[in-house]
């Protein structure tokens, strides 16, 4: 059996929700991956009378496609969709069987109205927590529109194909044979990228809010919920719901929850927000803030939103090293997610820039996959917790270099090395390698505020004990403020604090 007893028990409950028959057409050879795939589909068929299996020949081997009886819905899995993609397989089985997707009717109508032939292919790794969102979105589009097909391709199972396209970051999506995009993309983001974005006029005509939250991470969600519970008109405008939490894998310090994962927590936050009728506007980036009669937020699409109070919770992003080659080779050997992209560097030599907890955790994870890891730390000693350092130094394929100032990431069409200088001697060294993982902390997403709101030298928004900024009616919360610790639970608390501060301001003004 491919699935362990616990997963089989959970799966059997889900399969009982299937509404109609599903046919799995399987293209298999005699290789190990084919054998694992056959074992998986046979096990699925043994667990439900609604699932049947038929051998055939598909474009890729090993792969299998999902069909309603007599109908091709355009969903194919190339490889064995276990790991994070097992959820994508279960969801596909339910939806192909006739189970209605949990998507707003307006989005379903939008997908159905897309005209033309669209052949999507997404290259993933089974350890990637960002990939399932993309796979599930494209599967859903294939299910709803006969002109759209999607194939999920496990990069490890089809390594030669992935390398022929220089795929060094996942998910990487191709449309009709041409590169479409990489990284996490929501269904709405994919539709917008296809030219189906929300029109600016649909946003600009909103009535003024009592509280407008800018940012959809834990702080923003918390602030919006606390505001809406006061019975006041509340809105959220954000690039994507969940913020940086969507890029977090294991979460073990969220009090009362022993373990969860970023995307799962973000989905729970979004579900909670929607319980309160909050006006949520995603795929929107704030461009300018101005205090007039209302606080005005101008978006990059030109729309202007007005509110009596605003809570800025735009979070933070990965800090760049800022050396030649970093931007040139991003997704071509330079990456920021060891969990997502690590498997693509199996058997290769990589570097991790950063000796804090995130950098050392990345190095430990990568050491189990790659041939060798070199850790480069700017300071004279590592900053990670002692327990992590002890584990790191026990590994035979890790080299640690301290006092190292990264000077350049080199390459031609992809990364081939890294150059650093010893900060004590000034001697410049070059290491030949194939991947660079940047893990040097965060920078707040506050550049768009320019000089309208007071910020410290790090770019963090300065707030008082009520979450208020120096601009009347403007509050801030989360990783973008001058809080000394950047943690999910602290962000949620500061979001609630800012919302209560904003409500108090409304009462008094």
DONU-278840 format. One line per field, with one value per residue (C-alpha): residue number from 1; x, y, z. Coordinates in pm, 1 decimal, padded with zeros to 6 digits, always signed. Layout:
nr: NUM  ... .
c1: X  ... .
c2: Y  ... .
c3: Z  ... .
***
This chain:
nr: 1  2  3  4  5  6  7  8  9  10  11  12  13  14  15  16  17  18  19  20  21  22  23  24  25  26  27  28  29  30  31  32  33  34  35  36  37  38  39  40  41  42  43  44  45  46  47  48  49  50  51  52  53  54  55  56  57  58  59  60  61  62  63  64  65  66  67  68  69  70  71  72  73  74  75  76  77  78  79  80  81  82  83  84  85  86  87  88  89  90  91  92  93  94  95  96  97  98  99  100  101  102  103  104  105  106  107  108  109  110  111  112  113  114  115  116  117  118  119  120  121  122  123  124  125  126  127  128  129  130  131  132  133  134  135  136  137  138  139  140  141  142  143  144  145  146  147  148  149  150  151  152  153  154  155  156  157  158  159  160  161  162  163  164  165  166  167  168  169  170  171  172  173  174  175  176  177  178  179  180  181  182  183  184  185  186  187  188  189  190  191  192  193  194  195  196  197  198  199  200  201  202  203  204  205  206  207  208  209  210  211  212  213  214  215  216  217  218  219  220  221  222  223  224  225  226  227  228  229  230  231  232  233  234  235  236  237  238  239  240  241  242  243  244  245  246  247  248  249  250  251  252  253  254  255  256  257  258  259  260  261  262  263  264  265  266  267  268  269  270  271  272  273  274  275  276  277  278  279  280  281  282  283  284  285  286  287  288  289  290  291  292  293  294  295  296  297  298  299  300  301  302  303  304  305  306  307  308  309  310  311  312  313  314  315  316  317  318  319  320  321  322  323  324  325  326  327  328  329  330  331  332  333  334  335  336  337  338  339  340  341  342  343  344  345  346  347  348  349  350  351  352  353  354  355  356  357  358  359  360  361  362  363  364  365  366  367  368  369  370  371  372  373  374  375  376  377  378  379  380  381  382  383  384  385  386  387  388  389  390  391  392  393  394  395  396  397  398  399  400  401  402  403  404  405  406  407  408  409  410  411  412  413  414  415  416  417  418  419  420  421  422  423  424  425  426  427  428  429  430  431  432  433  434  435  436  437  438  439  440  441  442  443  444  445  446  447  448  449  450  451  452  453  454  455  456  457  458  459  460  461  462  463  464  465  466  467  468  469  470  471  472  473  474  475  476  477  478  479  480  481  482  483  484  485  486  487  488  489  490  491  492  493  494  495  496  497  498  499  500  501  502  503  504  505  506  507  508  509 .
c1: +00000.0  +00114.2  -00093.4  -00050.7  -00342.0  -00418.0  -00431.7  -00643.5  -00894.6  -00918.0  -00933.4  -01216.5  -01429.2  -01360.6  -01430.6  -01775.8  -01851.4  -01806.4  -02130.2  -02063.3  -01824.5  -01467.1  -01246.4  -00868.4  -00687.4  -00334.8  -00021.2  +00248.8  +00580.3  +00799.2  +00995.6  +00969.9  +00759.8  +00513.8  +00488.1  +00423.4  +00159.5  -00015.2  -00015.9  -00174.4  -00454.5  -00530.1  -00551.9  -00791.1  -01009.3  -01017.6  -01150.2  -01445.7  -01681.1  -01711.7  -01345.2  -01232.6  -00895.8  -00816.6  -00474.1  -00395.2  -00113.6  -00087.5  +00158.6  +00377.6  +00455.3  +00397.1  +00078.8  -00296.6  -00595.2  -00933.9  -01258.3  -01628.5  -01788.0  -01775.5  -01629.2  -01272.9  -01234.8  -00874.0  -00702.6  -00381.4  -00125.5  +00221.3  +00404.7  +00269.1  +00071.3  +00161.2  +00314.7  +00149.7  -00017.2  -00220.0  -00480.7  -00493.6  -00567.6  -00843.5  -01002.0  -00987.4  -01158.7  -01440.4  -01491.2  -01475.8  -01733.6  -01970.9  -01900.1  -01947.6  -01628.3  -01618.8  -01576.7  -01789.7  -02040.2  -01897.0  -01556.4  -01713.5  -01896.4  -01571.3  -01393.6  -01676.9  -01673.3  -01304.4  -01286.1  -01006.0  -00776.4  -00549.8  -00310.5  -00156.0  +00137.2  +00261.0  +00596.4  +00593.3  +00782.3  +00587.0  +00749.1  +00634.0  +00361.6  +00303.3  +00233.0  -00109.0  -00281.3  -00168.6  -00246.1  -00592.4  -00675.9  -00575.2  -00756.8  -01072.3  -01042.9  -01004.1  -01310.2  -01528.2  -01415.0  -01374.5  -01120.2  -00877.2  -00658.2  -00401.2  -00122.7  +00059.6  +00418.7  +00635.9  +00977.9  +01154.3  +00976.8  +01040.6  +01380.2  +01519.0  +01214.6  +01235.8  +01609.1  +01560.5  +01342.9  +01588.6  +01320.0  +01488.9  +01189.9  +00843.0  +00566.8  +00655.1  +00356.7  +00359.2  +00068.7  +00054.6  +00425.7  +00533.7  +00637.4  +00338.1  +00458.3  +00621.2  +00558.8  +00235.7  -00064.1  -00424.2  -00711.9  -00788.1  -00423.4  -00418.3  -00738.0  -00597.2  -00276.3  -00494.8  -00652.1  -00955.2  -00867.9  -01119.9  -01183.9  -01062.8  -01405.2  -01560.0  -01336.9  -01334.0  -01711.2  -01710.4  -01868.8  -01623.7  -01541.0  -01524.2  -01212.4  -01010.0  -00737.1  -00447.1  -00297.5  -00446.0  -00206.0  -00266.9  -00251.3  -00489.6  -00735.0  -00734.0  -00782.3  -01071.1  -01250.7  -01217.3  -01342.0  -01634.9  -01744.4  -01805.6  -02072.9  -01888.1  -01827.8  -01499.3  -01293.4  -00970.0  -00756.7  -00459.0  -00240.3  -00331.5  -00502.6  -00273.3  +00033.4  +00371.3  +00205.5  +00128.8  +00503.4  +00542.9  +00551.0  +00537.6  +00395.4  +00448.9  +00432.1  +00074.6  -00060.5  -00332.1  -00253.1  +00031.1  +00102.3  -00038.9  +00089.1  +00083.2  -00165.7  -00403.4  -00389.9  -00439.4  -00746.2  -00889.6  -00824.7  -01002.5  -01297.3  -01326.4  -01309.8  -01588.5  -01817.8  -01847.8  -01942.8  -01615.3  -01556.6  -01244.7  -01057.0  -00755.7  -00496.7  -00466.3  -00147.2  -00155.3  +00036.6  -00023.7  -00181.7  -00313.6  -00503.5  -00788.5  -01147.6  -01112.2  -00793.7  -00746.8  -00566.6  -00474.8  -00417.1  -00178.1  -00472.4  -00571.2  -00870.5  -00899.2  -01057.8  -01172.9  -01210.9  -01252.4  -00964.6  -00700.8  -00500.7  -00177.9  -00079.5  +00127.7  +00372.3  +00723.1  +00905.0  +01230.3  +01530.7  +01752.4  +02130.1  +02153.8  +02455.7  +02513.6  +02350.1  +02081.0  +01794.2  +01933.4  +01929.4  +01615.4  +01434.1  +01742.7  +01935.2  +01862.7  +01569.0  +01414.2  +01221.0  +01421.1  +01106.4  +00966.8  +01277.5  +01516.3  +01424.9  +01524.0  +01884.5  +01916.7  +02281.0  +02405.3  +02618.0  +02429.7  +02489.7  +02268.6  +02322.3  +02231.1  +02321.2  +02005.0  +01739.1  +01579.6  +01916.4  +02036.3  +01700.3  +01724.9  +02079.9  +01977.5  +01682.3  +01889.2  +02171.3  +01941.0  +01874.9  +02175.4  +02537.9  +02687.2  +02572.3  +02791.4  +02655.3  +02773.9  +02726.0  +02819.0  +02889.0  +03179.8  +02947.8  +02614.9  +02304.8  +02085.8  +01971.4  +02229.4  +02020.1  +02012.3  +02385.3  +02456.4  +02250.5  +02413.6  +02768.8  +02684.6  +02616.7  +02903.1  +02811.8  +02790.8  +03059.9  +03013.6  +03197.3  +03159.8  +03272.1  +03175.6  +03050.5  +02872.6  +03000.1  +02837.3  +02626.7  +02770.2  +02633.1  +02541.8  +02187.0  +02172.3  +02379.4  +02727.0  +02890.7  +02912.8  +03189.6  +03251.6  +03514.4  +03661.1  +03575.7  +03892.2  +04150.9  +03968.8  +04064.3  +03807.5  +03702.5  +03481.5  +03281.4  +03143.4  +02784.8  +02441.5  +02203.5  +02183.8  +01919.5  +01880.7  +01773.0  +01872.0  +01553.6  +01272.8  +01216.8  +00884.2  +00651.1  +00627.5  +00812.2  +00481.8  +00422.3  +00723.4  +00722.4  +00349.2  +00379.6  +00670.0  +00904.2  +01227.8  +01564.3  +01457.7  +01146.3  +00915.9  +00611.1  +00637.1  +00322.4  +00217.6  +00059.8  -00276.7  -00127.9  -00165.3  +00081.2  +00169.0  -00114.6  -00456.8  -00686.6  -00402.1  -00301.9  -00061.4  -00003.3  +00199.7  +00545.2  +00549.5  +00560.4  +00841.5  +00763.7  +01085.5  +00955.1  +00803.1  +00572.1  +00227.1  +00068.2  +00219.9  +00093.4  -00259.1  -00246.2  -00122.3  -00399.0  -00662.7  -00495.8  -00494.6  -00862.0  -00961.0  -00748.6  -00923.3  -01267.4  -01174.2  -01061.3  -01395.5  -01589.6  -01388.1  -01388.8 .
c2: +00000.0  +00354.5  +00529.9  +00475.4  +00372.0  +00722.0  +00877.8  +00588.7  +00645.5  +01018.6  +00952.7  +00700.7  +00970.4  +01213.3  +00953.5  +00900.0  +01255.1  +01162.9  +01215.7  +01039.0  +00796.1  +00894.3  +00709.5  +00724.6  +00668.6  +00557.0  +00568.2  +00361.5  +00197.9  -00041.3  +00221.0  +00274.1  +00591.2  +00412.0  +00127.0  +00371.1  +00551.4  +00224.9  +00123.9  +00458.3  +00451.4  +00086.0  +00167.6  +00455.7  +00228.3  -00031.5  +00228.6  +00351.1  +00180.7  +00517.1  +00506.1  +00284.0  +00250.0  +00202.1  +00163.3  +00394.1  +00599.4  +00967.9  +01242.1  +01163.2  +00836.2  +00790.5  +00997.4  +00961.6  +01173.1  +01214.4  +01169.8  +01170.8  +00879.1  +00971.8  +01315.2  +01451.2  +01728.3  +01811.8  +01728.4  +01520.2  +01433.1  +01344.7  +01165.0  +01052.3  +01334.2  +01264.2  +01507.3  +01846.9  +01752.3  +01467.9  +01728.4  +01842.0  +01484.6  +01434.1  +01767.7  +01681.4  +01346.3  +01514.1  +01793.9  +01567.9  +01344.6  +01641.3  +01794.0  +02172.3  +02378.7  +02635.8  +02933.9  +03244.5  +03226.7  +03541.6  +03371.4  +03054.1  +03263.5  +03445.2  +03114.3  +02976.9  +03288.5  +03253.8  +03188.5  +03000.0  +02700.6  +02711.4  +02422.7  +02477.5  +02278.6  +02336.1  +02201.7  +02133.3  +01960.4  +01747.3  +01926.7  +02268.1  +02424.3  +02699.0  +02461.8  +02317.7  +02657.1  +02683.5  +02319.5  +02336.4  +02666.3  +02536.1  +02206.0  +02397.5  +02609.3  +02290.2  +02143.1  +02447.9  +02536.7  +02275.7  +02498.8  +02472.7  +02174.0  +02135.8  +01888.9  +01886.2  +01767.8  +01647.8  +01795.4  +01511.0  +01244.6  +01436.2  +01577.7  +01585.7  +01773.7  +02026.9  +02077.7  +02121.0  +02422.5  +02549.1  +02523.4  +02605.7  +02732.6  +02593.4  +02621.2  +02715.1  +02741.3  +02717.7  +02812.6  +02666.4  +02585.3  +02934.8  +03045.1  +03194.3  +03260.2  +03117.5  +03125.2  +03113.7  +03235.8  +03238.7  +03165.3  +03536.9  +03618.4  +03365.8  +03511.3  +03863.4  +03751.1  +03616.4  +03961.6  +03918.5  +04167.1  +04361.2  +04700.7  +05005.2  +05169.9  +04878.2  +04965.0  +05343.6  +05369.9  +05225.5  +05438.1  +05562.4  +05310.0  +05356.9  +05138.3  +05039.7  +04781.5  +04782.5  +04432.2  +04085.8  +03896.6  +03789.9  +04149.6  +04273.9  +03989.4  +04039.7  +04416.1  +04373.6  +04118.3  +04332.1  +04637.8  +04458.7  +04314.6  +04672.9  +04699.2  +04956.9  +04957.3  +04770.6  +04692.9  +04511.4  +04593.4  +04364.8  +04206.0  +03859.4  +03719.1  +03561.2  +03771.7  +03624.4  +03344.9  +03184.0  +03127.2  +02962.6  +02584.5  +02446.9  +02664.8  +02519.0  +02828.1  +02941.9  +02902.4  +02633.2  +02484.1  +02231.0  +02233.8  +02393.6  +02521.1  +02870.5  +02819.1  +02634.4  +02916.9  +03177.2  +02990.4  +02988.7  +03362.6  +03432.2  +03213.7  +03396.7  +03738.4  +03645.5  +03563.9  +03936.7  +04075.1  +04265.1  +04413.8  +04227.7  +04359.0  +04146.8  +04180.4  +04547.7  +04728.8  +05056.1  +05341.7  +05652.1  +05766.3  +06117.5  +06271.7  +06496.4  +06504.6  +06125.4  +05924.1  +05843.3  +05534.9  +05548.4  +05208.9  +05133.2  +05086.2  +05449.9  +05384.9  +05586.2  +05443.3  +05667.8  +05589.6  +05766.9  +05557.9  +05337.2  +05049.5  +04978.0  +04610.6  +04559.8  +04321.8  +04250.8  +04067.2  +03873.4  +04103.0  +04098.1  +04075.0  +04353.7  +04223.4  +04182.0  +03868.8  +03835.0  +03975.4  +03843.3  +03483.5  +03489.7  +03159.4  +03056.6  +02938.6  +03223.7  +03139.6  +03231.8  +02911.9  +02600.9  +02394.6  +02470.4  +02467.8  +02243.6  +01922.1  +02085.3  +02100.3  +01731.2  +01623.0  +01978.6  +02225.8  +02523.9  +02818.4  +02963.2  +03332.6  +03405.2  +03255.3  +03331.0  +03075.5  +03079.6  +03040.5  +02754.3  +02575.8  +02604.8  +02467.0  +02169.3  +02089.7  +02125.2  +01908.5  +01608.7  +01674.0  +01836.2  +01727.0  +02011.5  +02328.1  +02632.4  +02877.7  +03237.3  +03463.3  +03831.9  +03853.4  +03684.5  +03413.7  +03253.8  +03412.6  +03099.5  +02925.1  +02693.2  +02381.9  +02458.0  +02524.7  +02195.5  +02010.0  +02200.3  +02125.2  +01753.9  +01731.6  +01605.1  +01796.7  +02150.3  +02420.4  +02737.1  +03056.7  +03355.8  +03716.6  +03665.9  +03959.0  +03839.6  +04034.9  +03871.3  +03578.8  +03459.5  +03266.4  +03270.6  +03146.6  +03018.7  +03036.0  +02883.7  +03036.9  +03293.9  +03541.1  +03666.3  +03866.5  +03783.0  +04091.6  +04056.6  +04011.8  +04150.1  +03837.7  +03758.7  +03395.9  +03226.9  +02906.8  +02707.3  +02599.2  +02573.7  +02737.8  +03025.6  +03040.8  +03390.3  +03391.5  +03727.3  +03846.3  +04079.5  +04435.7  +04613.5  +04686.0  +05058.4  +05221.9  +05340.2  +05568.3  +05792.9  +06069.7  +06075.7  +05854.3  +05853.2  +05553.9  +05458.3  +05395.8  +05038.2  +05158.9  +05037.6  +05251.2  +05417.7  +05361.1  +05434.0  +05194.9  +05222.1  +05138.9  +05502.9  +05669.3  +06038.7  +06095.5  +06135.9  +05847.7  +05631.0  +05322.7  +05037.1  +04679.0  +04364.9  +04316.7  +04663.7  +04844.6  +04907.6  +04599.5  +04424.1  +04074.8  +03951.4  +03661.7  +03560.8  +03573.7  +03916.0  +04045.8  +03927.1  +04098.1  +04424.5  +04407.1  +04375.9  +04656.5  +04887.9  +04813.3  +04897.8  +05212.2  +05308.5  +05247.7  +05464.3  +05736.0  +05719.6  +05755.3  +06058.3  +06229.7 .
c3: +00000.0  -00082.1  +00185.1  +00557.7  +00778.4  +00909.9  +00561.9  +00432.1  +00710.2  +00632.7  +00258.8  +00291.6  +00454.2  +00168.0  -00099.5  +00049.6  -00066.1  -00433.4  -00624.4  -00955.8  -01122.2  -01208.3  -01457.8  -01418.7  -01750.2  -01666.5  -01879.6  -01708.3  -01789.8  -01592.0  -01397.2  -01020.7  -01048.4  -01276.9  -01027.8  -00742.6  -00950.4  -01039.8  -00674.6  -00582.2  -00841.8  -00769.9  -00400.0  -00474.1  -00687.4  -00409.7  -00167.2  -00376.0  -00617.7  -00797.2  -00910.7  -01199.5  -01373.8  -01742.8  -01906.6  -02198.8  -02353.3  -02262.5  -02362.0  -02060.6  -01889.0  -01601.0  -01577.6  -01537.8  -01634.9  -01466.2  -01658.1  -01604.1  -01785.9  -02153.3  -02083.3  -02072.9  -01813.4  -01900.6  -01568.1  -01573.8  -01305.6  -01439.4  -01162.2  -00825.9  -00655.7  -00296.3  -00043.7  -00063.9  -00393.6  -00242.8  -00144.4  -00508.3  -00617.1  -00359.4  -00448.6  -00819.9  -00757.5  -00565.3  -00817.8  -01123.0  -00953.1  -00945.1  -00606.1  -00634.5  -00584.8  -00304.1  -00533.1  -00574.3  -00858.9  -01015.3  -01047.0  -01190.2  -01451.2  -01529.6  -01598.2  -01811.4  -02031.4  -02125.8  -02500.3  -02676.0  -02623.2  -02317.7  -02245.4  -01901.2  -01760.6  -01406.3  -01285.5  -00911.6  -00634.4  -00389.3  -00094.1  -00221.1  -00006.4  -00264.5  -00553.5  -00455.9  -00484.6  -00846.2  -00928.9  -00773.8  -00946.1  -01289.4  -01229.2  -01144.3  -01458.4  -01665.6  -01499.6  -01570.5  -01923.0  -02201.8  -02376.3  -02082.0  -01989.7  -01713.7  -01642.3  -01309.4  -01364.4  -01076.8  -01155.0  -00973.9  -01181.6  -01505.6  -01416.7  -01771.4  -01898.8  -01614.9  -01669.0  -02045.6  -01963.0  -01698.1  -01431.6  -01101.0  -00903.7  -00848.3  -00927.0  -01284.9  -01518.0  -01897.5  -02122.1  -02473.2  -02448.7  -02340.0  -01989.1  -01807.3  -01453.0  -01141.7  -00769.4  -00577.5  -00777.6  -00665.2  -00901.1  -00917.9  -00996.7  -01280.7  -01425.2  -01396.7  -01570.4  -01852.2  -01887.9  -01665.2  -01390.0  -01181.2  -01342.5  -01144.9  -01170.7  -00979.3  -00683.2  -00705.9  -00665.7  -00312.8  -00040.9  +00226.5  +00499.1  +00872.6  +00881.1  +00574.4  +00630.6  +00384.0  +00379.4  +00414.3  +00641.4  +01002.9  +01130.1  +00860.2  +00910.9  +01286.8  +01251.4  +01006.2  +01224.6  +01536.9  +01346.8  +01182.9  +01517.0  +01629.0  +01359.0  +01149.8  +00774.0  +00716.0  +00408.2  +00327.1  +00024.4  -00037.4  -00303.2  -00176.8  +00126.4  +00383.8  +00311.1  +00397.7  +00599.2  +00262.1  +00223.6  +00564.8  +00598.2  +00952.4  +01230.9  +01578.0  +01799.2  +01731.6  +02083.2  +02128.1  +01785.2  +01809.2  +01436.8  +01125.9  +00791.5  +00647.4  +00362.5  +00596.4  +00850.9  +00576.0  +00448.6  +00801.5  +00835.0  +00505.8  +00603.0  +00936.2  +00769.7  +00527.6  +00822.5  +00891.6  +00552.2  +00520.2  +00173.7  +00054.9  -00251.0  -00354.7  -00632.9  -00541.6  -00441.9  -00250.2  -00413.8  -00202.5  +00125.4  +00175.4  +00466.5  +00354.3  +00483.2  +00471.1  +00460.7  +00091.9  -00040.5  -00408.6  -00571.9  -00855.5  -01094.6  -01030.1  -00806.1  -00483.9  -00169.5  +00115.4  +00483.3  +00817.1  +00951.1  +00789.2  +00937.6  +00749.0  +00776.0  +00463.5  +00633.0  +00511.1  +00233.2  +00204.7  +00215.6  -00094.4  -00072.3  -00329.4  -00521.8  -00896.7  -01032.5  -00764.5  -00969.5  -01299.8  -01176.7  -00966.9  -01036.1  -01234.2  -00930.1  -00688.8  -00467.2  -00132.9  -00050.6  +00041.8  +00098.9  -00247.2  -00461.9  -00266.9  -00454.9  -00784.4  -00657.7  -00569.9  -00592.6  -00650.3  -00455.7  -00311.1  -00080.4  +00191.3  +00262.5  +00623.7  +00959.1  +01153.8  +01241.4  +00895.8  +00721.4  +00940.2  +00922.3  +00542.7  +00542.4  +00759.0  +00530.5  +00214.3  +00346.7  +00324.4  -00045.3  -00209.7  -00243.3  -00038.8  +00141.0  +00206.3  +00465.0  +00427.2  +00731.9  +00730.8  +01105.8  +01291.1  +01425.4  +01343.8  +01498.9  +01500.6  +01818.0  +01976.9  +01915.2  +01541.5  +01528.3  +01703.6  +01446.3  +01158.1  +01267.6  +01298.1  +00924.6  +00705.3  +00387.8  +00528.4  +00531.6  +00738.0  +00641.1  +00874.2  +00822.6  +00458.4  +00253.1  -00059.3  -00360.2  -00665.1  -00781.6  -01111.5  -01405.9  -01773.6  -01832.8  -01471.6  -01151.2  -01162.4  -00855.7  -00579.3  -00493.9  -00140.3  +00045.7  +00386.6  +00595.5  +00805.5  +00530.5  +00227.4  +00030.4  -00240.0  -00293.7  -00552.3  -00502.9  -00793.0  -00724.5  -00883.5  -00637.1  -00388.7  -00115.3  +00035.1  +00401.4  +00552.5  +00714.8  +00623.2  +00502.9  +00570.9  +00277.5  +00347.6  +00054.9  -00091.9  +00210.9  +00124.8  +00389.6  +00467.7  +00776.9  +01023.5  +00980.9  +01151.8  +00981.6  +00900.8  +00721.1  +00999.1  +01079.4  +01419.9  +01630.7  +01987.8  +02237.7  +02057.1  +01716.2  +01604.9  +01368.0  +01358.5  +01106.4  +01273.4  +01179.5  +01045.2  +01241.9  +01166.7  +01275.1  +01209.4  +01061.5  +00904.7  +01243.9  +01491.2  +01697.0  +01808.1  +01730.0  +01406.5  +01489.8  +01360.6  +01702.6  +01774.7  +01439.6  +01520.5  +01857.7  +01709.2  +01445.1  +01715.6  +01910.0  +01606.2  +01533.1  +01890.5  +01864.8  +01540.7  +01695.0  +01993.5  +01751.0  +01566.4  +01889.9  +01998.6  +01657.4 .
***
